[in-house]
């Protein structure tokens, strides 16, 4: 993982405060069932607040690491250092963060998007995004079989590369129903290759290696980079003054990919149900379809946000303030979910997963760079 030692030093420096927090919380008298959940949730909230604080460090900003990524790193450090200090009865609260809070966070993520953004960029960006998503997931499943990988790990890794990085991995987790360490492995591949692209793309564009117009470069960046933060960072590096509008158009193209998360999850749920049915010994019982209701909520919020923005009687400034507040709260919820997933992940599980997920992510990375380039050349 990237720059673990500074984060580990910070966490270990405050380990006495963390231990004190755990002891104090353990003495609070609440009904046993609710107490177990509340204690675990508050512990994750503490780590998430630390993630927001660390994300403000300049060297972290330079890497464009969002609080979500910092949160999962903190959670993993905790899982491999202070895990024995927490009572097992607090685990339900951590599980609550990885399930319920995660789904609420994905739904509220829709406030970052509007339908108008799709129309502003144009059909070419939408088509490129669709091909990139379908191609990446298909190739991820195919190469996952060639590398003899666990199917869940291959699907989660390819989903993160295909759509929107960590947020896509989080969205797919309730549908795939994989182990927590599988999610962490998938997120780590997104961090590594997405961060690499954030520096590689501006260098390639400025040097003239990529013979793309500013509009094409914006679509290329938005349709192939992993995280929204990576897209913003790369776009600003290529067009610091904003005169070419690369960052804006790249971000909108990226948000179209995010918007496609909902239909992808629905299709994924149906496909996984069929696959699981075929694996039954007698073939008579049907696999249960996991309906990702939160995906429909995500789409509903996008539509609501679009309608609110079109209402002339709602003050634009007031609406922006409310939306920004919701987005900040949503980022915190997603950070809690990521942190909770990190606390379930030890380095032993990474060793068990081996290098194959990173081989797969590297293969998909080549597809995104080369395939995305030619798609943009032809279609944009």
FIZAVO-234427 format. One record per residue (C-alpha): y, x, z negated; residue number from 1; residue in one letter. Coordinates in Angstrom, 2 decimals, always signed. Layout:
<drenlums>
((Y, X, Z), NUM, A)
...
</drenlums>
This chain:
<drenlums>
((+0.00, +0.00, +0.00), 1, X)
((+3.62, +1.04, +0.56), 2, X)
((+5.52, +2.84, -2.24), 3, X)
((+3.21, +1.77, -5.05), 4, X)
((+4.15, +4.59, -7.43), 5, X)
((+7.77, +3.48, -8.08), 6, X)
((+6.63, -0.11, -8.64), 7, X)
((+3.83, +1.04, -10.92), 8, X)
((+6.27, +3.14, -12.93), 9, X)
((+8.57, +0.14, -13.39), 10, X)
((+5.71, -2.11, -14.47), 11, X)
((+4.22, +0.43, -16.88), 12, X)
((+7.68, +1.16, -18.30), 13, X)
((+7.92, -2.49, -19.37), 14, X)
((+4.30, -2.93, -20.39), 15, X)
((+5.23, -3.29, -24.09), 16, X)
((+7.57, -6.18, -23.25), 17, X)
((+4.84, -7.80, -21.15), 18, X)
((+2.32, -7.44, -23.96), 19, X)
((+4.82, -8.94, -26.43), 20, X)
((+5.44, -11.85, -24.05), 21, X)
((+1.70, -12.52, -23.85), 22, X)
((+1.33, -12.42, -27.65), 23, X)
((+4.28, -14.75, -28.22), 24, X)
((+3.08, -17.21, -25.60), 25, X)
((-0.37, -17.16, -27.13), 26, X)
((+1.07, -18.43, -30.45), 27, X)
((+2.85, -21.43, -28.94), 28, X)
((+1.00, -24.61, -29.87), 29, X)
((+0.44, -26.91, -26.93), 30, X)
((-2.51, -29.10, -26.10), 31, X)
((-5.34, -26.76, -25.13), 32, X)
((-5.72, -27.81, -21.49), 33, X)
((-1.98, -27.95, -20.73), 34, X)
((-1.37, -24.80, -22.73), 35, X)
((-3.83, -22.81, -20.68), 36, X)
((-2.09, -23.86, -17.48), 37, X)
((+1.46, -23.37, -18.81), 38, X)
((+0.72, -19.89, -20.22), 39, X)
((-0.69, -18.71, -16.90), 40, X)
((+2.16, -20.23, -14.89), 41, X)
((+4.80, -18.66, -17.15), 42, X)
((+3.13, -15.27, -16.86), 43, X)
((+3.22, -15.49, -13.05), 44, X)
((+6.84, -16.68, -13.23), 45, X)
((+7.70, -13.58, -15.27), 46, X)
((+6.19, -11.30, -12.64), 47, X)
((+7.90, -13.26, -9.86), 48, X)
((+11.30, -12.81, -11.48), 49, X)
((+10.54, -9.09, -11.66), 50, X)
((+9.68, -9.17, -7.94), 51, X)
((+13.08, -10.71, -7.14), 52, X)
((+14.78, -8.03, -9.23), 53, X)
((+12.88, -5.17, -7.57), 54, X)
((+13.50, -6.64, -4.11), 55, X)
((+17.24, -6.00, -4.66), 56, X)
((+16.70, -2.23, -4.88), 57, X)
((+18.23, -0.51, -1.87), 58, X)
((+15.08, +1.40, -0.89), 59, X)
((+13.16, -1.87, -0.96), 60, X)
((+15.81, -3.52, +1.21), 61, X)
((+15.60, -0.62, +3.65), 62, X)
((+11.91, -1.41, +4.10), 63, X)
((+12.75, -5.13, +4.48), 64, X)
((+10.13, -6.00, +1.86), 65, X)
((+10.68, -9.59, +0.77), 66, X)
((+10.08, -10.78, -2.81), 67, X)
((+6.79, -12.25, -1.56), 68, X)
((+5.46, -8.82, -0.63), 69, X)
((+6.82, -7.21, -3.80), 70, X)
((+5.20, -10.02, -5.79), 71, X)
((+1.72, -9.45, -4.40), 72, X)
((+2.08, -5.70, -5.02), 73, X)
((+3.10, -6.34, -8.64), 74, X)
((+0.19, -8.74, -9.02), 75, X)
((-2.23, -6.14, -7.70), 76, X)
((-0.82, -3.45, -10.00), 77, X)
((-1.26, -5.83, -12.92), 78, X)
((-4.83, -6.66, -11.83), 79, X)
((-5.69, -2.96, -11.91), 80, X)
((-3.89, -2.02, -15.13), 81, X)
((-2.97, -4.77, -17.63), 82, X)
((-5.55, -7.43, -16.68), 83, X)
((-7.58, -6.99, -19.89), 84, X)
((-4.61, -8.00, -22.06), 85, X)
((-4.53, -11.60, -20.85), 86, X)
((-6.85, -14.26, -22.33), 87, X)
((-9.35, -15.73, -19.88), 88, X)
((-8.07, -19.17, -20.86), 89, X)
((-4.85, -18.43, -18.96), 90, X)
((-6.72, -18.17, -15.64), 91, X)
((-6.31, -21.94, -14.88), 92, X)
((-2.54, -21.44, -14.79), 93, X)
((-2.91, -18.59, -12.32), 94, X)
((-5.23, -20.74, -10.19), 95, X)
((-2.61, -23.50, -10.34), 96, X)
((-0.10, -21.12, -8.76), 97, X)
((-2.49, -20.17, -5.95), 98, X)
((-3.22, -23.83, -5.12), 99, X)
((-0.62, -26.43, -6.10), 100, X)
((+2.50, -24.28, -6.18), 101, X)
((+1.45, -22.63, -2.93), 102, X)
((+1.23, -25.96, -1.11), 103, X)
((+4.60, -27.14, -2.42), 104, X)
((+6.09, -23.86, -1.23), 105, X)
((+4.66, -24.29, +2.28), 106, X)
((+6.03, -27.84, +2.50), 107, X)
((+9.53, -26.81, +1.41), 108, X)
((+9.42, -23.95, +3.91), 109, X)
((+10.22, -26.61, +6.51), 110, X)
((+13.86, -26.65, +5.34), 111, X)
((+14.32, -23.34, +7.15), 112, X)
((+13.65, -24.96, +10.53), 113, X)
((+15.09, -27.62, +12.81), 114, X)
((+13.86, -29.08, +16.07), 115, X)
((+17.17, -28.11, +17.63), 116, X)
((+16.27, -24.44, +17.24), 117, X)
((+13.39, -24.92, +19.66), 118, X)
((+15.64, -26.41, +22.33), 119, X)
((+18.29, -23.73, +21.86), 120, X)
((+15.96, -20.87, +22.75), 121, X)
((+14.26, -22.61, +25.67), 122, X)
((+10.80, -23.41, +26.93), 123, X)
((+9.95, -19.80, +27.84), 124, X)
((+10.04, -18.71, +24.18), 125, X)
((+7.89, -21.68, +23.19), 126, X)
((+5.30, -20.89, +25.88), 127, X)
((+5.18, -17.19, +24.95), 128, X)
((+4.77, -18.11, +21.27), 129, X)
((+1.88, -20.49, +22.06), 130, X)
((+0.04, -17.90, +24.16), 131, X)
((+0.59, -15.19, +21.53), 132, X)
((-0.76, -17.40, +18.74), 133, X)
((-3.82, -18.63, +20.67), 134, X)
((-4.56, -15.18, +22.08), 135, X)
((-4.23, -13.41, +18.74), 136, X)
((-6.50, -15.81, +16.86), 137, X)
((-9.09, -15.80, +19.67), 138, X)
((-9.11, -12.00, +19.90), 139, X)
((-9.21, -11.74, +16.11), 140, X)
((-12.36, -13.87, +15.94), 141, X)
((-13.91, -12.01, +18.90), 142, X)
((-13.24, -8.49, +17.62), 143, X)
((-14.15, -9.58, +14.10), 144, X)
((-17.65, -10.30, +15.41), 145, X)
((-17.75, -7.02, +17.34), 146, X)
((-16.75, -5.13, +14.18), 147, X)
((-19.36, -7.16, +12.21), 148, X)
((-16.71, -8.39, +9.79), 149, X)
((-16.80, -11.28, +7.38), 150, X)
((-15.61, -14.31, +9.36), 151, X)
((-13.10, -15.41, +6.69), 152, X)
((-11.46, -11.99, +6.58), 153, X)
((-11.25, -11.85, +10.37), 154, X)
((-9.71, -15.33, +10.56), 155, X)
((-7.17, -14.70, +7.81), 156, X)
((-6.15, -11.33, +9.29), 157, X)
((-5.71, -12.76, +12.79), 158, X)
((-3.78, -15.78, +11.45), 159, X)
((-1.31, -13.53, +9.65), 160, X)
((-0.79, -11.46, +12.81), 161, X)
((-0.55, -14.53, +15.03), 162, X)
((+2.02, -16.69, +13.27), 163, X)
((+4.28, -15.61, +10.44), 164, X)
((+2.66, -12.94, +8.34), 165, X)
((+2.24, -13.61, +4.64), 166, X)
((+3.39, -17.25, +4.88), 167, X)
((+0.71, -17.98, +7.50), 168, X)
((-1.95, -16.28, +5.40), 169, X)
((-0.90, -18.39, +2.43), 170, X)
((-0.98, -21.55, +4.54), 171, X)
((-4.45, -20.79, +5.88), 172, X)
((-5.94, -19.94, +2.48), 173, X)
((-6.51, -23.57, +1.33), 174, X)
((-8.08, -24.41, +4.71), 175, X)
((-10.34, -21.36, +4.99), 176, X)
((-11.15, -21.44, +1.25), 177, X)
((-11.64, -17.69, +1.08), 178, X)
((-11.66, -15.30, -1.85), 179, X)
((-8.34, -14.13, -3.29), 180, X)
((-8.97, -10.51, -2.32), 181, X)
((-9.50, -11.60, +1.29), 182, X)
((-5.99, -13.07, +1.28), 183, X)
((-4.61, -9.88, -0.23), 184, X)
((-6.30, -7.72, +2.40), 185, X)
((-4.88, -9.90, +5.19), 186, X)
((-1.38, -9.69, +3.70), 187, X)
((-1.61, -5.91, +3.36), 188, X)
((-2.35, -5.53, +7.09), 189, X)
((+0.73, -7.65, +7.84), 190, X)
((+2.88, -5.42, +5.63), 191, X)
((+1.67, -2.18, +7.21), 192, X)
((+1.87, -3.08, +10.89), 193, X)
((+4.90, -5.36, +10.55), 194, X)
((+6.90, -2.65, +8.80), 195, X)
((+5.84, -0.13, +11.44), 196, X)
((+7.07, -2.46, +14.20), 197, X)
((+10.40, -2.98, +12.47), 198, X)
((+11.20, +0.70, +13.04), 199, X)
((+9.29, +1.17, +16.30), 200, X)
((+10.87, -1.68, +18.30), 201, X)
((+14.53, -0.60, +17.92), 202, X)
((+13.63, +3.01, +18.82), 203, X)
((+11.71, +1.88, +21.91), 204, X)
((+14.53, -0.44, +23.00), 205, X)
((+17.32, +2.07, +22.53), 206, X)
((+15.40, +4.83, +24.31), 207, X)
((+14.82, +2.62, +27.33), 208, X)
((+11.03, +2.64, +27.03), 209, X)
((+11.10, -1.15, +27.02), 210, X)
((+12.89, -2.23, +30.18), 211, X)
((+13.83, -5.66, +28.87), 212, X)
((+17.09, -7.57, +28.94), 213, X)
((+18.64, -8.50, +25.56), 214, X)
((+17.30, -12.07, +25.94), 215, X)
((+13.81, -10.80, +26.78), 216, X)
((+13.90, -8.30, +23.92), 217, X)
((+14.83, -11.08, +21.52), 218, X)
((+11.88, -13.22, +22.62), 219, X)
((+9.57, -10.17, +22.58), 220, X)
((+10.62, -9.28, +19.04), 221, X)
((+10.40, -12.83, +17.70), 222, X)
((+7.04, -13.56, +19.32), 223, X)
((+5.19, -10.38, +18.31), 224, X)
((+6.50, -9.14, +14.96), 225, X)
((+4.68, -10.31, +11.85), 226, X)
((+7.16, -11.32, +9.13), 227, X)
((+10.48, -13.14, +9.48), 228, X)
((+12.04, -10.28, +7.50), 229, X)
((+10.65, -7.78, +10.01), 230, X)
((+12.18, -9.75, +12.90), 231, X)
((+15.58, -9.89, +11.20), 232, X)
((+15.48, -6.19, +10.37), 233, X)
((+14.47, -5.13, +13.88), 234, X)
((+16.97, -7.48, +15.52), 235, X)
((+19.86, -6.17, +13.46), 236, X)
((+18.83, -2.57, +14.17), 237, X)
((+18.91, -3.22, +17.92), 238, X)
((+22.18, -5.16, +17.85), 239, X)
((+24.19, -4.18, +14.78), 240, X)
((+27.41, -5.82, +16.02), 241, X)
((+25.71, -9.08, +17.01), 242, X)
((+27.37, -9.01, +20.43), 243, X)
((+24.05, -9.36, +22.29), 244, X)
((+22.71, -12.08, +19.93), 245, X)
((+19.34, -10.35, +19.80), 246, X)
((+18.86, -10.93, +16.08), 247, X)
((+19.75, -14.64, +16.27), 248, X)
((+17.54, -15.40, +19.27), 249, X)
((+14.68, -13.29, +17.91), 250, X)
((+14.82, -15.13, +14.59), 251, X)
((+14.79, -18.54, +16.30), 252, X)
((+11.83, -17.49, +18.45), 253, X)
((+10.08, -16.38, +15.29), 254, X)
((+10.82, -19.68, +13.58), 255, X)
((+9.20, -21.53, +16.47), 256, X)
((+6.04, -19.59, +15.65), 257, X)
((+6.44, -20.66, +12.03), 258, X)
((+6.80, -24.28, +13.16), 259, X)
((+3.49, -24.01, +15.03), 260, X)
((+1.74, -23.20, +11.74), 261, X)
((+1.17, -26.90, +11.03), 262, X)
((-0.78, -27.81, +14.20), 263, X)
((-2.72, -24.53, +13.97), 264, X)
((-3.87, -25.40, +10.43), 265, X)
((-4.99, -28.87, +11.52), 266, X)
((-6.98, -27.48, +14.47), 267, X)
((-8.38, -24.73, +12.26), 268, X)
((-9.55, -27.28, +9.69), 269, X)
((-11.40, -29.33, +12.33), 270, X)
((-12.97, -26.23, +13.90), 271, X)
((-14.13, -24.83, +10.56), 272, X)
((-15.70, -28.19, +9.65), 273, X)
((-17.76, -28.09, +12.84), 274, X)
((-18.81, -24.50, +12.29), 275, X)
((-19.91, -25.24, +8.74), 276, X)
((-21.90, -28.25, +9.96), 277, X)
((-23.85, -26.07, +12.38), 278, X)
((-24.74, -23.68, +9.58), 279, X)
((-26.55, -26.40, +7.64), 280, X)
((-30.28, -25.86, +7.63), 281, X)
((-31.32, -29.28, +8.91), 282, X)
((-28.17, -29.92, +10.96), 283, X)
((-27.97, -33.52, +9.76), 284, X)
((-25.22, -33.34, +7.17), 285, X)
((-21.71, -32.99, +8.47), 286, X)
((-19.21, -30.39, +7.33), 287, X)
((-16.34, -31.89, +5.41), 288, X)
((-12.98, -31.63, +7.17), 289, X)
((-10.32, -30.21, +4.89), 290, X)
((-7.23, -32.15, +5.88), 291, X)
((-4.23, -29.86, +5.27), 292, X)
((-1.88, -32.61, +4.10), 293, X)
((+0.70, -30.01, +3.16), 294, X)
((+0.92, -29.11, +6.87), 295, X)
((+2.01, -32.66, +7.65), 296, X)
((+4.49, -32.43, +4.80), 297, X)
((+5.77, -29.21, +6.34), 298, X)
((+6.33, -30.97, +9.68), 299, X)
((+7.93, -33.95, +7.93), 300, X)
((+10.43, -31.69, +6.20), 301, X)
((+11.31, -30.05, +9.53), 302, X)
((+12.03, -33.48, +11.03), 303, X)
((+14.01, -34.51, +7.93), 304, X)
((+16.04, -31.31, +8.06), 305, X)
((+16.75, -31.91, +11.75), 306, X)
((+17.92, -35.47, +11.08), 307, X)
((+20.12, -34.43, +8.16), 308, X)
((+21.78, -31.80, +10.31), 309, X)
((+22.50, -34.39, +13.01), 310, X)
((+24.14, -36.84, +10.59), 311, X)
((+27.89, -36.69, +11.10), 312, X)
((+28.69, -38.39, +7.78), 313, X)
((+27.03, -35.60, +5.75), 314, X)
((+29.40, -32.66, +5.11), 315, X)
((+28.01, -29.55, +6.81), 316, X)
((+29.11, -27.23, +4.00), 317, X)
((+27.53, -29.38, +1.32), 318, X)
((+24.32, -29.67, +3.29), 319, X)
((+24.17, -25.90, +3.74), 320, X)
((+24.64, -25.32, +0.01), 321, X)
((+21.79, -27.71, -0.79), 322, X)
((+19.53, -26.22, +1.88), 323, X)
((+20.22, -22.67, +0.72), 324, X)
((+19.39, -23.68, -2.86), 325, X)
((+16.12, -25.28, -1.75), 326, X)
((+15.23, -22.21, +0.33), 327, X)
((+15.89, -19.91, -2.63), 328, X)
((+13.72, -22.08, -4.87), 329, X)
((+11.04, -22.17, -2.18), 330, X)
((+11.05, -18.38, -1.89), 331, X)
((+10.47, -18.21, -5.63), 332, X)
((+7.53, -20.65, -5.40), 333, X)
((+5.96, -18.65, -2.57), 334, X)
((+6.52, -15.45, -4.54), 335, X)
((+4.67, -17.02, -7.47), 336, X)
((+1.77, -17.90, -5.18), 337, X)
((+1.65, -14.40, -3.72), 338, X)
((+1.85, -12.82, -7.16), 339, X)
((-0.96, -15.02, -8.43), 340, X)
((-3.13, -14.02, -5.48), 341, X)
((-2.37, -10.39, -6.24), 342, X)
((-3.51, -10.76, -9.86), 343, X)
((-6.95, -11.77, -8.58), 344, X)
((-7.24, -8.62, -6.48), 345, X)
((-8.55, -5.28, -7.67), 346, X)
((-8.83, -2.09, -5.66), 347, X)
((-12.61, -2.34, -5.99), 348, X)
((-12.46, -5.42, -3.80), 349, X)
((-10.40, -3.50, -1.25), 350, X)
((-13.08, -0.85, -1.19), 351, X)
((-15.70, -3.53, -0.70), 352, X)
((-13.74, -4.92, +2.26), 353, X)
((-13.64, -1.43, +3.79), 354, X)
((-11.55, -0.26, +6.71), 355, X)
((-12.68, -2.95, +9.16), 356, X)
((-9.81, -5.39, +8.43), 357, X)
((-7.34, -2.62, +9.24), 358, X)
((-9.24, -1.75, +12.43), 359, X)
((-8.99, -5.41, +13.41), 360, X)
((-5.29, -5.60, +12.53), 361, X)
((-4.69, -2.44, +14.55), 362, X)
((-6.50, -3.92, +17.56), 363, X)
((-4.41, -7.09, +17.32), 364, X)
((-1.31, -4.93, +16.97), 365, X)
((-2.03, -3.30, +20.32), 366, X)
((-2.47, -6.76, +21.84), 367, X)
((+0.85, -7.95, +20.40), 368, X)
((+2.74, -4.92, +21.72), 369, X)
((+1.16, -4.68, +25.18), 370, X)
((+0.21, -8.32, +25.81), 371, X)
((+3.50, -9.60, +24.41), 372, X)
((+5.46, -7.22, +26.64), 373, X)
((+3.85, -8.41, +29.86), 374, X)
((+4.05, -12.06, +28.81), 375, X)
((+7.79, -11.74, +28.24), 376, X)
((+8.21, -9.86, +31.54), 377, X)
((+6.44, -12.62, +33.45), 378, X)
((+7.59, -15.76, +31.62), 379, X)
((+11.01, -15.01, +30.12), 380, X)
</drenlums>
